[in-house]
Amino acid sequence: MGKRFAVLRNGEALLRDRRGNFGLMTGLLLPILLGTAGAGMEATRVMQVKQEMQAALDSATLAAATAARVEEGKRSNKDYADEVNRRMAAYTGELSKGKDGATGSDGDQGKKKPDLDTIAERSDSKRGMSFKISATLNAEIPLAPLISFIGIRTVKVGVSSTAQSAFSKGAALSLYLVLDRSGSMSFKTDTVDNSKNACPNYTEKSWPKVAFTSPCYVTKIQSLKEAVSYLTDTLNKADPSYQDRGSPESELVRTGAIAYNSAPFPPRNLSWGTSQAGSYVNAIDKYPQGGTDASLALKTAFAALRSDNSYEKQQHADKGSDTFQRYIVLMTDGEMTSSAIDSQVRSTCSAVKADGIQIFTVAFMAPAKGKSLLQYCASSPDNYYDPENMEEIVAAFGEIARKAASTPTRLMN
């Protein structure tokens, strides 16, 4: 009987002894604690994988949309969709590898292959052709064994991407010419004018009076007029909505012009087509006079094109263009009359660029200070030109027109 009571007393003592509770609780909670910590690390890793998937898919859709634009849609929609698949093949192959490097469909060694779905579409109209490349990528990302105790071995991650591009014979745009018509624009170039036997070949030394001499040389202002004519012709040829003497002349292109010497001349406000701006330039005097101050003329162009000017936006919207490109072409053959004016022009150029308007600049046979100013004002080095003769300024204005009429590729995520 005594032995029985001794056993009972020992059992009760064991139950009352709490010295082993910490070890017992730790054993029970450790997997949960480790799993919680592991879940946080896995969440971070999964987000990194998702970002990588997004970047890879964006790159592939953008490349396919760009190819469609550059090739002018010569391949089929399926081909452009396959272009995305081809560019993603190596990446999706890496995603499909299991923890041990094996690839499978649903087996233990591999994981389910990523699902890549791509659609290429195009829309054709009289203005040209637009493309939309859309893709979705879904993949199962394996989780670390540390948190597999909760029964979740993988997590599904999905991303999508859409890129748009277009090629056309023209694009919706508003372009404002800001042109120098100061006295130095009366000076001769090195190009002979074979239509005349003799003429007043003005130079900096002979200005403002000179006798008629032979041969006759083309003046700077004549060269500018030829260049603007080439620009308008190029825009018209690139514009599928252009109608000679139509009303309106165009449904895509709006142009305006303002000339300046020591002060701005009355402008030709933006209007549909190119004929009115072209006529304005052609009407400039054969032998302009005056100093050089582009500050107010540039502000006039900026005011017409700035983003908070709802009028210009509404004009394009009424013709079915939800978006349009805005351009200013700033040209001079000299330097501003004073450093204060130079600073004012630079300040306005900064505001123009900050507003999203692209500036093309043309320093025609200009001195160093004039070139420095226009290099600063240009939206990019590719938007700056410094022609030294008639042929080069005509080519420059033609290239400006071609750039203005192009349509970029856009990522639409």
Kinemage of the C-alpha trace (Angstrom):
@kinemage 1
@onewidth
@group {chain A} dominant
@subgroup {mainchain}
@vectorlist {calphas} color= white
{ca met a 1} P 0.000 0.000 0.000
{ca gly a 2} L 2.879 2.367 0.842
{ca lys a 3} L 4.506 1.743 -2.496
{ca arg a 4} L 1.284 2.689 -4.279
{ca phe a 5} L 1.066 6.040 -2.493
{ca ala a 6} L 4.732 6.722 -3.310
{ca val a 7} L 4.109 6.264 -7.017
{ca leu a 8} L 1.133 8.607 -6.877
{ca arg a 9} L 3.130 11.260 -5.058
{ca asn a 10} L 5.934 11.048 -7.630
{ca gly a 11} L 3.462 11.453 -10.503
{ca glu a 12} L 1.924 14.518 -8.920
{ca ala a 13} L 5.362 16.044 -8.438
{ca leu a 14} L 6.202 15.452 -12.058
{ca leu a 15} L 3.053 17.225 -13.161
{ca arg a 16} L 3.795 20.164 -10.888
{ca asp a 17} L 7.384 20.469 -12.201
{ca arg a 18} L 7.391 23.333 -14.859
{ca arg a 19} L 11.086 23.265 -15.620
{ca gly a 20} L 10.522 21.451 -18.943
{ca asn a 21} L 7.669 23.656 -20.187
{ca phe a 22} L 9.926 26.113 -22.031
{ca gly a 23} L 11.532 23.341 -24.010
{ca leu a 24} L 8.165 21.828 -24.801
{ca met a 25} L 6.656 25.156 -25.951
{ca thr a 26} L 9.729 25.995 -27.989
{ca gly a 27} L 9.468 22.651 -29.733
{ca leu a 28} L 5.846 23.327 -30.562
{ca leu a 29} L 6.223 27.001 -31.643
{ca leu a 30} L 9.569 26.863 -33.442
{ca pro a 31} L 8.125 25.683 -36.776
{ca ile a 32} L 5.520 28.461 -36.633
{ca leu a 33} L 8.147 31.114 -35.801
{ca leu a 34} L 10.443 29.928 -38.535
{ca gly a 35} L 7.557 29.689 -40.955
{ca thr a 36} L 6.492 33.275 -40.229
{ca ala a 37} L 10.017 34.573 -40.780
{ca gly a 38} L 10.310 32.481 -43.900
{ca ala a 39} L 6.993 33.812 -45.226
{ca gly a 40} L 8.297 37.377 -45.022
{ca met a 41} L 11.453 36.531 -46.915
{ca glu a 42} L 9.496 34.549 -49.498
{ca ala a 43} L 7.074 37.419 -50.050
{ca thr a 44} L 10.021 39.687 -50.854
{ca arg a 45} L 11.499 37.120 -53.209
{ca val a 46} L 8.178 36.580 -54.998
{ca met a 47} L 7.818 40.346 -55.547
{ca gln a 48} L 11.312 40.443 -57.050
{ca val a 49} L 10.399 37.603 -59.391
{ca lys a 50} L 7.211 39.446 -60.388
{ca gln a 51} L 9.218 42.588 -61.188
{ca glu a 52} L 11.592 40.526 -63.325
{ca met a 53} L 8.650 38.965 -65.155
{ca gln a 54} L 7.147 42.411 -65.806
{ca ala a 55} L 10.426 43.829 -67.131
{ca ala a 56} L 10.970 40.845 -69.426
{ca leu a 57} L 7.429 40.979 -70.800
{ca asp a 58} L 7.525 44.771 -71.304
{ca ser a 59} L 10.746 44.434 -73.253
{ca ala a 60} L 9.296 41.720 -75.480
{ca thr a 61} L 6.013 43.494 -76.310
{ca leu a 62} L 7.795 46.792 -76.941
{ca ala a 63} L 10.257 45.089 -79.297
{ca ala a 64} L 7.447 43.381 -81.222
{ca ala a 65} L 5.458 46.633 -81.538
{ca thr a 66} L 8.567 48.463 -82.722
{ca ala a 67} L 9.243 45.769 -85.316
{ca ala a 68} L 5.672 46.078 -86.597
{ca arg a 69} L 6.074 49.838 -87.007
{ca val a 70} L 9.497 49.685 -88.638
{ca glu a 71} L 8.383 46.936 -91.039
{ca glu a 72} L 5.098 48.754 -91.701
{ca gly a 73} L 3.170 45.619 -90.789
{ca lys a 74} L 4.592 43.422 -93.528
{ca arg a 75} L 4.292 40.329 -91.344
{ca ser a 76} L 1.046 38.819 -90.036
{ca asn a 77} L -0.446 39.425 -86.603
{ca lys a 78} L 0.505 35.880 -85.646
{ca asp a 79} L 4.121 36.574 -86.596
{ca tyr a 80} L 4.268 39.585 -84.280
{ca ala a 81} L 2.661 37.584 -81.469
{ca asp a 82} L 5.242 34.850 -82.076
{ca glu a 83} L 7.924 37.546 -81.871
{ca val a 84} L 6.974 38.065 -78.226
{ca asn a 85} L 6.985 34.314 -77.586
{ca arg a 86} L 10.397 33.952 -79.215
{ca arg a 87} L 11.885 36.754 -77.133
{ca met a 88} L 10.398 35.270 -73.957
{ca ala a 89} L 11.436 31.666 -74.634
{ca ala a 90} L 14.706 31.730 -72.711
{ca tyr a 91} L 13.167 33.521 -69.744
{ca thr a 92} L 10.104 31.264 -69.489
{ca gly a 93} L 12.453 28.303 -69.757
{ca glu a 94} L 14.249 29.470 -66.626
{ca leu a 95} L 10.944 29.996 -64.850
{ca ser a 96} L 9.823 26.446 -65.651
{ca lys a 97} L 12.816 24.809 -63.980
{ca gly a 98} L 12.152 23.027 -60.709
{ca lys a 99} L 14.205 23.306 -57.539
{ca asp a 100} L 16.609 20.660 -58.782
{ca gly a 101} L 16.883 22.162 -62.258
{ca ala a 102} L 14.483 19.675 -63.866
{ca thr a 103} L 11.702 20.822 -66.134
{ca gly a 104} L 8.300 19.273 -66.017
{ca ser a 105} L 4.611 19.840 -66.388
{ca asp a 106} L 3.082 18.987 -63.009
{ca gly a 107} L 5.520 16.443 -61.560
{ca asp a 108} L 7.365 16.625 -58.265
{ca gln a 109} L 10.726 17.312 -59.880
{ca gly a 110} L 9.536 20.176 -62.063
{ca lys a 111} L 6.848 22.753 -61.759
{ca lys a 112} L 4.053 23.760 -64.072
{ca lys a 113} L 5.272 25.520 -67.206
{ca pro a 114} L 4.554 29.271 -67.332
{ca asp a 115} L 1.511 30.257 -69.354
{ca leu a 116} L 2.275 32.969 -71.930
{ca asp a 117} L -0.669 34.317 -73.902
{ca thr a 118} L 0.023 36.914 -76.621
{ca ile a 119} L -2.348 38.764 -78.936
{ca ala a 120} L -1.290 41.056 -81.794
{ca glu a 121} L -3.859 43.373 -83.342
{ca arg a 122} L -3.784 46.067 -85.993
{ca ser a 123} L -6.078 48.831 -87.157
{ca asp a 124} L -5.926 50.156 -90.695
{ca ser a 125} L -7.205 53.553 -91.772
{ca lys a 126} L -6.545 56.227 -94.351
{ca arg a 127} L -4.015 57.750 -91.965
{ca gly a 128} L -1.941 54.601 -91.740
{ca met a 129} L -1.822 51.513 -89.539
{ca ser a 130} L -1.588 51.104 -85.769
{ca phe a 131} L -0.539 48.033 -83.806
{ca lys a 132} L -1.308 46.763 -80.316
{ca ile a 133} L 0.698 43.897 -78.836
{ca ser a 134} L -0.797 42.514 -75.605
{ca ala a 135} L 0.592 39.682 -73.521
{ca thr a 136} L -0.023 38.027 -70.157
{ca leu a 137} L 2.411 35.772 -68.327
{ca asn a 138} L 1.354 33.511 -65.452
{ca ala a 139} L 3.781 31.315 -63.535
{ca glu a 140} L 3.863 29.214 -60.374
{ca ile a 141} L 6.751 30.226 -58.141
{ca pro a 142} L 7.942 27.477 -55.738
{ca leu a 143} L 8.158 28.454 -52.073
{ca ala a 144} L 10.944 27.518 -49.709
{ca pro a 145} L 10.520 24.264 -47.732
{ca leu a 146} L 10.660 26.378 -44.584
{ca ile a 147} L 6.994 27.365 -44.958
{ca ser a 148} L 5.738 24.235 -46.700
{ca phe a 149} L 4.390 22.994 -43.337
{ca ile a 150} L 1.274 25.121 -43.968
{ca gly a 151} L 0.573 23.112 -47.093
{ca ile a 152} L 1.469 25.760 -49.717
{ca arg a 153} L 4.303 24.778 -52.022
{ca thr a 154} L 3.852 27.351 -54.830
{ca val a 155} L 2.300 30.759 -55.394
{ca lys a 156} L 0.797 31.977 -58.674
{ca val a 157} L 2.176 35.219 -60.124
{ca gly a 158} L 0.766 37.010 -63.155
{ca val a 159} L 1.794 40.104 -65.131
{ca ser a 160} L 0.511 41.768 -68.288
{ca ser a 161} L 1.937 44.205 -70.836
{ca thr a 162} L 0.584 46.178 -73.796
{ca ala a 163} L 2.662 48.118 -76.323
{ca gln a 164} L 1.277 50.269 -79.117
{ca ser a 165} L 2.929 51.613 -82.237
{ca ala a 166} L 1.887 53.010 -85.566
{ca phe a 167} L 3.240 53.851 -88.953
{ca ser a 168} L 1.544 56.370 -91.107
{ca lys a 169} L 2.121 58.712 -93.936
{ca gly a 170} L 1.604 61.455 -91.399
{ca ala a 171} L 0.883 62.159 -87.774
{ca ala a 172} L -1.286 64.671 -85.960
{ca leu a 173} L 0.885 67.692 -85.177
{ca ser a 174} L 1.035 71.425 -84.641
{ca leu a 175} L 4.236 73.111 -85.787
{ca tyr a 176} L 5.173 76.760 -85.318
{ca leu a 177} L 7.983 78.405 -87.309
{ca val a 178} L 9.943 81.169 -85.530
{ca leu a 179} L 12.150 82.709 -88.212
{ca asp a 180} L 14.853 85.363 -88.346
{ca arg a 181} L 14.268 88.175 -90.852
{ca ser a 182} L 16.930 90.589 -89.601
{ca gly a 183} L 19.272 92.593 -91.847
{ca ser a 184} L 21.892 89.856 -92.041
{ca met a 185} L 19.362 87.613 -93.789
{ca ser a 186} L 19.900 89.879 -96.818
{ca phe a 187} L 23.525 88.749 -97.048
{ca lys a 188} L 24.645 86.441 -99.806
{ca thr a 189} L 25.429 82.765 -99.529
{ca asp a 190} L 27.962 80.853 -101.633
{ca thr a 191} L 25.257 79.491 -103.955
{ca val a 192} L 25.114 81.160 -107.371
{ca asp a 193} L 21.711 82.386 -108.571
{ca asn a 194} L 21.768 81.505 -112.278
{ca ser a 195} L 18.401 83.182 -112.857
{ca lys a 196} L 20.050 86.620 -112.700
{ca asn a 197} L 23.131 88.120 -114.344
{ca ala a 198} L 23.846 90.535 -111.516
{ca cys a 199} L 22.364 91.638 -108.183
{ca pro a 200} L 23.305 93.459 -104.960
{ca asn a 201} L 25.445 90.833 -103.246
{ca tyr a 202} L 25.264 92.135 -99.702
{ca thr a 203} L 27.863 91.108 -97.150
{ca glu a 204} L 28.560 92.249 -93.616
{ca lys a 205} L 31.165 94.692 -94.946
{ca ser a 206} L 29.035 96.118 -97.755
{ca trp a 207} L 25.704 96.351 -95.918
{ca pro a 208} L 23.452 98.325 -96.362
{ca lys a 209} L 24.542 99.708 -99.745
{ca val a 210} L 26.266 97.844 -102.534
{ca ala a 211} L 26.485 98.034 -106.305
{ca phe a 212} L 25.099 95.299 -108.525
{ca thr a 213} L 27.798 92.707 -109.195
{ca ser a 214} L 28.092 89.459 -111.094
{ca pro a 215} L 27.621 86.584 -110.587
{ca cys a 216} L 24.528 86.905 -108.474
{ca tyr a 217} L 24.412 84.844 -105.295
{ca val a 218} L 21.390 83.456 -103.489
{ca thr a 219} L 20.651 85.389 -100.299
{ca lys a 220} L 20.075 83.847 -96.887
{ca ile a 221} L 16.414 84.821 -96.975
{ca gln a 222} L 16.002 83.133 -100.366
{ca ser a 223} L 17.588 80.009 -98.912
{ca leu a 224} L 15.214 80.128 -95.944
{ca lys a 225} L 12.204 80.436 -98.231
{ca glu a 226} L 13.375 77.408 -100.231
{ca ala a 227} L 13.904 75.484 -97.002
{ca val a 228} L 10.426 76.282 -95.678
{ca ser a 229} L 8.924 75.328 -99.044
{ca tyr a 230} L 10.689 71.975 -98.833
{ca leu a 231} L 9.453 71.506 -95.263
{ca thr a 232} L 5.829 72.162 -96.237
{ca asp a 233} L 6.078 69.912 -99.300
{ca thr a 234} L 7.513 67.132 -97.148
{ca leu a 235} L 4.735 67.487 -94.584
{ca asn a 236} L 2.110 67.440 -97.325
{ca lys a 237} L 3.525 64.290 -98.921
{ca ala a 238} L 3.577 62.588 -95.523
{ca asp a 239} L -0.028 63.597 -94.802
{ca pro a 240} L -2.693 61.175 -96.110
{ca ser a 241} L -5.419 63.702 -95.294
{ca tyr a 242} L -3.797 66.491 -97.329
{ca gln a 243} L -5.950 68.036 -100.065
{ca asp a 244} L -4.532 70.772 -102.232
{ca arg a 245} L -6.818 73.777 -101.830
{ca gly a 246} L -9.124 71.632 -99.759
{ca ser a 247} L -11.254 72.940 -96.930
{ca pro a 248} L -9.705 72.048 -94.640
{ca glu a 249} L -6.414 71.489 -96.375
{ca ser a 250} L -5.482 68.840 -93.798
{ca glu a 251} L -7.043 66.974 -90.890
{ca leu a 252} L -3.716 66.142 -89.289
{ca val a 253} L -1.266 69.013 -89.708
{ca arg a 254} L -1.525 72.541 -88.347
{ca thr a 255} L 1.219 75.094 -88.959
{ca gly a 256} L 1.886 78.674 -87.988
{ca ala a 257} L 4.726 81.155 -88.459
{ca ile a 258} L 6.141 84.322 -86.984
{ca ala a 259} L 9.113 86.346 -88.223
{ca tyr a 260} L 11.246 88.667 -86.146
{ca asn a 261} L 14.086 91.152 -86.353
{ca ser a 262} L 14.523 93.594 -83.469
{ca ala a 263} L 10.817 92.977 -82.747
{ca pro a 264} L 8.273 90.344 -83.784
{ca phe a 265} L 6.137 90.835 -86.878
{ca pro a 266} L 2.398 89.998 -86.819
{ca pro a 267} L 2.169 86.195 -86.805
{ca arg a 268} L 0.356 83.758 -89.036
{ca asn a 269} L -1.578 81.854 -86.403
{ca leu a 270} L -1.828 78.074 -86.451
{ca ser a 271} L -4.225 76.784 -89.093
{ca trp a 272} L -4.955 73.516 -90.872
{ca gly a 273} L -2.443 72.624 -93.560
{ca thr a 274} L 0.762 74.355 -94.592
{ca ser a 275} L -0.208 76.844 -97.304
{ca gln a 276} L -0.890 79.835 -95.050
{ca ala a 277} L 2.372 79.477 -93.151
{ca gly a 278} L 4.211 78.980 -96.446
{ca ser a 279} L 2.641 82.108 -97.949
{ca tyr a 280} L 3.593 84.091 -94.862
{ca val a 281} L 7.264 83.150 -95.261
{ca asn a 282} L 7.251 83.807 -99.009
{ca ala a 283} L 5.940 87.319 -98.363
{ca ile a 284} L 9.002 88.314 -96.312
{ca asp a 285} L 10.954 91.156 -97.934
{ca lys a 286} L 13.710 90.247 -100.389
{ca tyr a 287} L 16.145 92.301 -98.357
{ca pro a 288} L 15.135 92.277 -94.690
{ca gln a 289} L 16.484 94.813 -92.212
{ca gly a 290} L 16.809 95.274 -88.462
{ca gly a 291} L 18.425 93.666 -85.426
{ca thr a 292} L 17.929 90.242 -83.844
{ca asp a 293} L 15.548 89.629 -80.933
{ca ala a 294} L 13.694 86.303 -80.921
{ca ser a 295} L 12.370 86.591 -77.349
{ca leu a 296} L 8.818 87.833 -77.998
{ca ala a 297} L 8.368 85.802 -81.189
{ca leu a 298} L 9.312 82.632 -79.324
{ca lys a 299} L 6.852 83.476 -76.541
{ca thr a 300} L 4.110 83.899 -79.149
{ca ala a 301} L 4.737 80.384 -80.474
{ca phe a 302} L 4.897 78.981 -76.942
{ca ala a 303} L 1.579 80.568 -75.996
{ca ala a 304} L -0.101 78.948 -79.012
{ca leu a 305} L 1.242 75.476 -78.254
{ca arg a 306} L 1.503 75.224 -74.484
{ca ser a 307} L -0.295 72.320 -72.839
{ca asp a 308} L -2.810 74.497 -70.994
{ca asn a 309} L -4.032 75.998 -74.281
{ca ser a 310} L -7.273 74.051 -74.691
{ca tyr a 311} L -8.015 75.612 -78.079
{ca glu a 312} L -5.270 73.762 -79.946
{ca lys a 313} L -6.159 70.502 -78.228
{ca gln a 314} L -9.815 70.931 -79.201
{ca gln a 315} L -8.907 71.627 -82.828
{ca his a 316} L -7.247 68.221 -83.138
{ca ala a 317} L -9.961 66.476 -81.112
{ca asp a 318} L -12.585 67.778 -83.537
{ca lys a 319} L -10.696 65.978 -86.343
{ca gly a 320} L -10.526 62.698 -84.438
{ca ser a 321} L -7.007 62.977 -82.996
{ca asp a 322} L -6.914 62.374 -79.251
{ca thr a 323} L -3.221 63.205 -79.128
{ca phe a 324} L -0.910 65.327 -81.235
{ca gln a 325} L 2.737 66.324 -81.265
{ca arg a 326} L 3.815 69.940 -80.687
{ca tyr a 327} L 6.862 71.465 -82.354
{ca ile a 328} L 8.658 74.783 -82.606
{ca val a 329} L 11.297 75.451 -85.261
{ca leu a 330} L 13.556 78.286 -84.079
{ca met a 331} L 15.909 79.682 -86.705
{ca thr a 332} L 18.497 82.483 -86.690
{ca asp a 333} L 21.553 83.433 -88.706
{ca gly a 334} L 23.077 85.618 -86.014
{ca glu a 335} L 23.234 86.250 -82.313
{ca met a 336} L 20.768 88.116 -80.137
{ca thr a 337} L 21.321 91.880 -79.986
{ca ser a 338} L 22.237 91.750 -76.284
{ca ser a 339} L 23.143 89.248 -73.597
{ca ala a 340} L 19.897 90.115 -71.789
{ca ile a 341} L 17.863 89.058 -74.833
{ca asp a 342} L 19.960 85.889 -75.126
{ca ser a 343} L 19.079 85.060 -71.503
{ca gln a 344} L 15.378 85.692 -72.135
{ca val a 345} L 15.386 83.326 -75.094
{ca arg a 346} L 17.158 80.638 -73.058
{ca ser a 347} L 14.615 81.003 -70.269
{ca thr a 348} L 11.693 80.628 -72.679
{ca cys a 349} L 13.336 77.618 -74.324
{ca ser a 350} L 13.604 75.942 -70.915
{ca ala a 351} L 9.906 76.554 -70.275
{ca val a 352} L 8.971 75.255 -73.728
{ca lys a 353} L 10.886 72.022 -73.232
{ca ala a 354} L 9.501 71.580 -69.712
{ca asp a 355} L 6.001 71.794 -71.186
{ca gly a 356} L 6.736 68.849 -73.488
{ca ile a 357} L 7.080 70.808 -76.725
{ca gln a 358} L 9.923 69.690 -78.971
{ca ile a 359} L 12.202 72.409 -80.287
{ca phe a 360} L 14.152 72.099 -83.516
{ca thr a 361} L 16.792 74.791 -83.962
{ca val a 362} L 18.597 75.936 -87.097
{ca ala a 363} L 21.698 78.141 -86.784
{ca phe a 364} L 22.125 79.181 -90.420
{ca met a 365} L 25.641 80.448 -91.109
{ca ala a 366} L 25.516 81.811 -87.553
{ca pro a 367} L 28.390 83.028 -85.353
{ca ala a 368} L 29.525 81.149 -82.248
{ca lys a 369} L 27.138 82.886 -79.837
{ca gly a 370} L 24.174 82.199 -82.077
{ca lys a 371} L 25.124 78.535 -82.337
{ca ser a 372} L 25.582 78.287 -78.573
{ca leu a 373} L 22.102 79.676 -77.962
{ca leu a 374} L 20.411 77.325 -80.408
{ca gln a 375} L 22.337 74.324 -79.133
{ca tyr a 376} L 20.942 75.129 -75.697
{ca cys a 377} L 17.401 75.568 -76.998
{ca ala a 378} L 17.234 72.343 -79.024
{ca ser a 379} L 15.332 69.514 -77.333
{ca ser a 380} L 18.204 67.158 -78.107
{ca pro a 381} L 21.481 67.209 -80.056
{ca asp a 382} L 19.623 65.527 -82.927
{ca asn a 383} L 17.245 68.500 -83.056
{ca tyr a 384} L 20.033 71.010 -83.669
{ca tyr a 385} L 21.264 71.963 -87.163
{ca asp a 386} L 23.989 74.383 -88.259
{ca pro a 387} L 23.843 74.543 -92.084
{ca glu a 388} L 26.449 76.653 -93.870
{ca asn a 389} L 24.870 76.942 -97.305
{ca met a 390} L 21.562 76.833 -99.125
{ca glu a 391} L 21.668 73.103 -99.824
{ca glu a 392} L 22.265 72.273 -96.171
{ca ile a 393} L 19.466 74.449 -94.787
{ca val a 394} L 16.994 72.971 -97.278
{ca ala a 395} L 18.072 69.473 -96.231
{ca ala a 396} L 17.776 70.407 -92.550
{ca phe a 397} L 14.195 71.643 -92.892
{ca gly a 398} L 13.291 68.521 -94.853
{ca glu a 399} L 14.685 66.301 -92.100
{ca ile a 400} L 12.780 68.290 -89.488
{ca ala a 401} L 9.559 67.655 -91.398
{ca arg a 402} L 10.249 63.916 -91.618
{ca lys a 403} L 10.968 63.695 -87.896
{ca ala a 404} L 7.860 65.683 -87.028
{ca ala a 405} L 5.661 63.394 -89.140
{ca ser a 406} L 6.894 60.180 -87.510
{ca thr a 407} L 4.999 58.294 -84.799
{ca pro a 408} L 6.806 56.720 -81.799
{ca thr a 409} L 6.256 53.347 -80.104
{ca arg a 410} L 4.562 53.543 -76.720
{ca leu a 411} L 4.320 51.164 -73.755
{ca met a 412} L 0.772 51.298 -72.419
{ca asn a 413} L 0.940 49.428 -69.071
